[in-house]
Amino acid sequence: MTSVKRQPAPVSQQAEDEYWGGSSFKRFNFDEDDNNEDSIEKIQFDGSTATPLSQKYESTRNHATSYGHGERSYVADTPLSSTPPNRAMSARSHRPNMPKKQQFPPSPATLPAANHEPVKSNNSQHSMSITEAVAVHDKKPITSATSLAQLETEINSLRRQLTQAKRDRAAAPSVSDTLKRVMVGDPYVLELYKSKDEKAKLLDSAINRHDGNAVVAATLFMRDTLKRDIFSKELMSRPVAVDHYCAYLREAGEIDELHETLSALGRTEEAAMLKYKQCLASTATTTPEIRASGLKDCIKYYFDADIRLANDTSAIFEQISMMERQSAVEDGDSAAEKTGQVMVFKSHPRKESIIHKPVIDTLFYCCYYHWGEAEGLLSSPTSIRNQHKISEKQFMFTAVAALCRMRRWRDIENLLTVPRTLFRSSRLQAVIGFDRVVDVLSKNLAPGDALAKYCAEIETSDKRLEMAVKLKCFKVAIDTFVYQRDRQQLMLYLDQIPQANQHMRQYCSNQLRSQEIKWKN
Amino acid sequence: MESFPDVRILKAQAREQFTILLGNFYGKKDLVIDPSLMTVLDRITGLQFLKEKGVDKVYKLEHKEILGGGNKRVYIVRPSVKAMRHIAAHIHSDRRAEKMRAYKIFMVPRCLHVCESILEQEGVFGPNLIEDLNIGFIPLDQDIISLENPALLNSVFMEGDFTWLHTVAHSIVGLQTTFGTIPNVYGQGHAAKIVESLTNTLTSELGEKKSPLQHQIGHLVVLDRDVDYVTPLCSQVTYEGLLDDIFEIKCGVVDFGPEVTKTEKSVKTMLNSEDSLFSEIRDRHFTNVFPYLSARAKEIQANYDKSHSMELKDLKTFVSSELKGLKQEHRSLTLHIGASEVIMKHKTKGSLRRGDLQDILHIEHSLLEGSDFRECVNYIEECIHRQYDMLLTLRLLCLLSCTTSGLLPKDYNNLKHKFLHSYGFEHMLTFFNLKKAGLLTEAQTGKDTSIESNLNKLADSRTVGSAVSYVTSSLAALQKKDWFRTVSKKLSLIPKPGTEYNLKKPSDMAYVFGGAYTPLTCRLVEQAIQRQGWGGLEDVLRHLPGSNFEKLEARSAKAGKSASSGEQASKVALVYFIGGVTYSEVAALRFLAKQKGYRILIATTAIINGNRMLSSFVETVR
């Protein structure tokens, strides 16, 4: 106990010796220190006196290790290592009989003026306790040589402890301890892991624990405290850390760093996709020209290099050419719309711009407004079809829908007609099948006669019947029942034809009565 | 059954924690809530509760300033970088305006290192700024508890980021503290394994003692979503599943629009077992819903009619006792009939954006059976040609890929090319994401001589030798040839073609997909509980992604003593789906429980369906 309390003694030994040596109270301080600390502490520690110094020191030290960097500086501020000069001065000038402990403030927080005041007032009033104490000490015998030697060794041991304490303060807690704190959400500090091995160990243990948060923490700590190439090397050898690091970079929006990491890993496709996305995102509100040039750069730097990305590269080229087409068509059409001369824009006003729309949307638009234009024009559907290698089926679906909306029945018929050849007359044919044609027409709200016309063309009779019944193409349905020679079903079907449609009911009855048909039932 | 764990206690726990945190921040305060937490908080608190706790105004956290508000503000957010940046921006703008305000940030469920460092970098970090608000499970019903964290799917199975698995493990630890340590644990999947080990670490480090309570849950089955992507990709045909697919159920609440209510207003309805009518129909195959509803309607009508012929005295008791219940049932009946009608419309009439449900179901069944491959590809092509709803197209594409272990390069490139034309070139990013998650892949051709595979090898050897990250290893696992066929044959997931299935009286779990397919996950659960482990299933599990594990209770002589209560618990199982569960799987597990006399409690990170699952992988830059 005593040894700990005397800790201050060796701290500023030099200065003290000088001072005490010159004074008449040569041996006084030690004894005083021993016996009268209670009263001094009362003066000193405003309120919180009871705690022994050793504990105080211990607790601040703990704080330092657990709270880390920020608080480390405040430990250094404590006069353990060196007494602030102004305080030493004031003590000396005002209170020559004041014991040394005076200069050893309890806690750094109370360092300023608040601490001085009670001391000063004591000084002026010559408080009883101190005068009494002095009187007691004066009677004490002179310390023997042996006890001096004892004190000497004690001083030495204290010095050792102090250096040890100083060292401990900066030593890192064990890795598992820190990781536990990370995991359960206690405060922790990583800055104490100075050596590369310690850092690596921290990361490895975090990975072994599968604690994603700790993996990210350890990785970022390594990034901040290691040289770039060393960090990369350590990172690359730990795939789990790479995944977490990349996830972090993506979330934090550190795109360039992410790209670099992915490239270094040989994940070129991912790296290229990242750049492509970045390009799209950054040009979302700009003109198509700026985006196009961005995309061209993208191809040049990130896609061209890898032959495995050939398909994506050609897709981006298509995207660029589509954008150029869109902006030309858009400009032309909006100008034409403004003049008010073009009928089609008056009768069917344009709803939204086609800029940045998919290819098929654009094709639909061009089929809608620019059907039949010569291939040389950018707005011609045929030109889009050829340039983007749009399949026959795709073209049919889109064109039929667009023309149906425009109510251009003649054009639909032409589209679905195979011209007359040497061997056959012209006929209707649909590569998508007439059931699909009818479906598209009905979903685009085509009138009954248009539906009936193509419904009759549906290739298989079952499908034809199904569609005809569903879409209420009565004549087609009746004809199909007749074709299937299914009298029973036709009789049932008669009930489904509304009374209002007398014409069709008549037709149905006629068929039922017909002698020419060989019914199967 | 009284032995079944009462999960309502979890809600009370979350509520209490929230109360304490709010109480510690004295005085009147405003809340700023992460949009993704809105429904969750709604579910556990409600406005009245917040008002009692001194909450003044409630805002949504967005990328814009909040004008006004008092001098105390609480942010309730997920620990994301984006949320931190928004908060920092708010604080900065307050500082610029020299507005003095006290802040608190409640992180759900805990603060992450990156969040602290972002706040530090932005210069807004302060003491006591951050609190962890550990909202774990939200009980959606008496047998479903959910973390309501759909983002986990993307982060774990695409990015290979384990951060959220900590939350999963933490939730298991919490459950074990409340309901006793679960003696038997079985798991399948990469993430499940990690969760198991994290659970053990956390239990010891949080100093949770082995609970003195007699355990109420006998088995825990942990499954990764990527073990079975097929099930969520199928269209759902149970009533609740259809409601989720068509109206979208959020945190157990559905919003019926005017088309259902047939009035101007839309109605928000809680869907749980407290609604007796709903609990009767929720798990039925849709074909069995309408007959039941009409029978019920007649019954109610009869009850109303009864009142006409009543004596005055009887009428009084009728009004006071039965009428209220009848009215409530009437209301619920009207809603569900309205909803069924809308579903019927979807089923038989496609629209411009969607094919008929019947056609889609037909294609799905062919894909599951592995028949008529070309017809399926052609149908998907048609979906693309006609620009049907993108998620629908994508769902079928992914199903095609998952059931055939990846598309042939020819088909892949052809379909991708057309897809990009129809839906926009930017979706090459979506394709990349799906590839990374293992949902839509290109099969490796057997011929190693092809230029492409050589190039791949070259590229692989350039990367650091053994560095196989989670992402690439999960890809490799899925590329095992025809694994879905093998597994479905071994576990008999698909009935033999031509067998009639009686949907009215289903005999197994396959009814949830019209008798065409038993969900793989549910079959695994059945087997694990039945066999008390994975024993004998090795040659099946071998084909599934990730590894498997089991931890069985040490059967000592002591076991005989507590046999009576242990007996009961051994019939109770907790099934944890990492990455989400569908209502179809829930229905199948309920069926299983009823059939075998188990009690099955379903825990999940979120309730998903095909669309929600895929939309988390879709890139939306335009």
HADDOCK unambig.tbl for C-alpha pairs under 7 A between the chains (distance, minus, plus):
assign (segid A and resid 180 and name CA) (segid B and resid 205 and name CA) 6.86 0.50 0.50
assign (segid A and resid 184 and name CA) (segid B and resid 206 and name CA) 6.72 0.50 0.50
assign (segid A and resid 209 and name CA) (segid B and resid 198 and name CA) 6.93 0.50 0.50
assign (segid A and resid 210 and name CA) (segid B and resid 162 and name CA) 6.77 0.50 0.50
assign (segid A and resid 210 and name CA) (segid B and resid 194 and name CA) 6.45 0.50 0.50
assign (segid A and resid 210 and name CA) (segid B and resid 198 and name CA) 6.85 0.50 0.50
assign (segid A and resid 211 and name CA) (segid B and resid 162 and name CA) 6.73 0.50 0.50
assign (segid A and resid 211 and name CA) (segid B and resid 163 and name CA) 6.35 0.50 0.50
assign (segid A and resid 211 and name CA) (segid B and resid 166 and name CA) 6.63 0.50 0.50
assign (segid A and resid 212 and name CA) (segid B and resid 161 and name CA) 6.42 0.50 0.50
assign (segid A and resid 212 and name CA) (segid B and resid 162 and name CA) 4.71 0.50 0.50
assign (segid A and resid 212 and name CA) (segid B and resid 163 and name CA) 3.92 0.50 0.50
assign (segid A and resid 213 and name CA) (segid B and resid 112 and name CA) 6.18 0.50 0.50
assign (segid A and resid 213 and name CA) (segid B and resid 113 and name CA) 6.36 0.50 0.50
assign (segid A and resid 213 and name CA) (segid B and resid 163 and name CA) 5.32 0.50 0.50
assign (segid A and resid 217 and name CA) (segid B and resid 113 and name CA) 5.84 0.50 0.50
assign (segid A and resid 237 and name CA) (segid B and resid 464 and name CA) 6.99 0.50 0.50
assign (segid A and resid 237 and name CA) (segid B and resid 467 and name CA) 6.44 0.50 0.50
assign (segid A and resid 238 and name CA) (segid B and resid 467 and name CA) 6.74 0.50 0.50
assign (segid A and resid 239 and name CA) (segid B and resid 467 and name CA) 5.36 0.50 0.50
assign (segid A and resid 239 and name CA) (segid B and resid 468 and name CA) 6.27 0.50 0.50
assign (segid A and resid 239 and name CA) (segid B and resid 469 and name CA) 4.72 0.50 0.50
assign (segid A and resid 240 and name CA) (segid B and resid 469 and name CA) 5.97 0.50 0.50
assign (segid A and resid 240 and name CA) (segid B and resid 470 and name CA) 6.89 0.50 0.50
assign (segid A and resid 243 and name CA) (segid B and resid 159 and name CA) 6.36 0.50 0.50
assign (segid A and resid 243 and name CA) (segid B and resid 160 and name CA) 5.78 0.50 0.50
assign (segid A and resid 243 and name CA) (segid B and resid 161 and name CA) 6.33 0.50 0.50
assign (segid A and resid 243 and name CA) (segid B and resid 469 and name CA) 6.96 0.50 0.50
assign (segid A and resid 244 and name CA) (segid B and resid 160 and name CA) 6.95 0.50 0.50
assign (segid A and resid 244 and name CA) (segid B and resid 161 and name CA) 5.17 0.50 0.50
assign (segid A and resid 247 and name CA) (segid B and resid 159 and name CA) 6.07 0.50 0.50
assign (segid A and resid 247 and name CA) (segid B and resid 161 and name CA) 6.63 0.50 0.50
assign (segid A and resid 251 and name CA) (segid B and resid 81 and name CA) 6.38 0.50 0.50
assign (segid A and resid 252 and name CA) (segid B and resid 81 and name CA) 5.88 0.50 0.50
assign (segid A and resid 265 and name CA) (segid B and resid 463 and name CA) 5.54 0.50 0.50
assign (segid A and resid 266 and name CA) (segid B and resid 459 and name CA) 6.60 0.50 0.50
assign (segid A and resid 266 and name CA) (segid B and resid 462 and name CA) 6.83 0.50 0.50
assign (segid A and resid 266 and name CA) (segid B and resid 463 and name CA) 5.55 0.50 0.50
assign (segid A and resid 273 and name CA) (segid B and resid 429 and name CA) 6.46 0.50 0.50
assign (segid A and resid 280 and name CA) (segid B and resid 621 and name CA) 6.69 0.50 0.50
assign (segid A and resid 280 and name CA) (segid B and resid 622 and name CA) 6.80 0.50 0.50
assign (segid A and resid 281 and name CA) (segid B and resid 621 and name CA) 6.02 0.50 0.50
assign (segid A and resid 284 and name CA) (segid B and resid 622 and name CA) 6.48 0.50 0.50
assign (segid A and resid 308 and name CA) (segid B and resid 452 and name CA) 6.84 0.50 0.50
assign (segid A and resid 319 and name CA) (segid B and resid 425 and name CA) 6.52 0.50 0.50
assign (segid A and resid 356 and name CA) (segid B and resid 622 and name CA) 6.94 0.50 0.50
assign (segid A and resid 357 and name CA) (segid B and resid 424 and name CA) 6.71 0.50 0.50
assign (segid A and resid 358 and name CA) (segid B and resid 421 and name CA) 5.85 0.50 0.50
assign (segid A and resid 358 and name CA) (segid B and resid 422 and name CA) 5.82 0.50 0.50
assign (segid A and resid 358 and name CA) (segid B and resid 423 and name CA) 5.56 0.50 0.50
assign (segid A and resid 358 and name CA) (segid B and resid 424 and name CA) 4.24 0.50 0.50
assign (segid A and resid 358 and name CA) (segid B and resid 425 and name CA) 6.97 0.50 0.50
assign (segid A and resid 359 and name CA) (segid B and resid 421 and name CA) 4.90 0.50 0.50
assign (segid A and resid 359 and name CA) (segid B and resid 422 and name CA) 6.19 0.50 0.50
assign (segid A and resid 359 and name CA) (segid B and resid 424 and name CA) 6.93 0.50 0.50
assign (segid A and resid 360 and name CA) (segid B and resid 421 and name CA) 5.86 0.50 0.50
assign (segid A and resid 360 and name CA) (segid B and resid 422 and name CA) 5.07 0.50 0.50
assign (segid A and resid 394 and name CA) (segid B and resid 385 and name CA) 5.09 0.50 0.50
assign (segid A and resid 397 and name CA) (segid B and resid 385 and name CA) 6.66 0.50 0.50
assign (segid A and resid 397 and name CA) (segid B and resid 386 and name CA) 6.43 0.50 0.50
assign (segid A and resid 443 and name CA) (segid B and resid 351 and name CA) 6.55 0.50 0.50
assign (segid A and resid 443 and name CA) (segid B and resid 352 and name CA) 6.02 0.50 0.50
